[in-house]
Amino acid sequence: MKNSKFVFDKLSKIFEQGLVTSKDLGSEILSILRSKRDEIVFRMKLTSKEEFEVLSKRVDNLEKKISLLQKTSKKKIKQARKS
């Protein structure tokens, strides 16, 4: 009940401020949900935000390297000549 009241309070503030366009409304809802997500993660004491960002960058770099290796390995494969 407390969480739903929080969301409804935020939405009512948005309407009071006159943010009626769908783009503004969507971005505001996403920011509210992100803040709640961050709050939940902080309570669970999983990782800090900085540590998470570093790890996600490392994973992105590894995924790029893997995709490059897969592309280059496909190019190097040649069929043997028949004699």
Residue pairs with C-beta under 8 A, 6 or more apart in sequence:
3 36
6 36
7 32
10 28
10 32
11 29
14 25
14 28
19 25
19 28
38 49
41 47
47 55
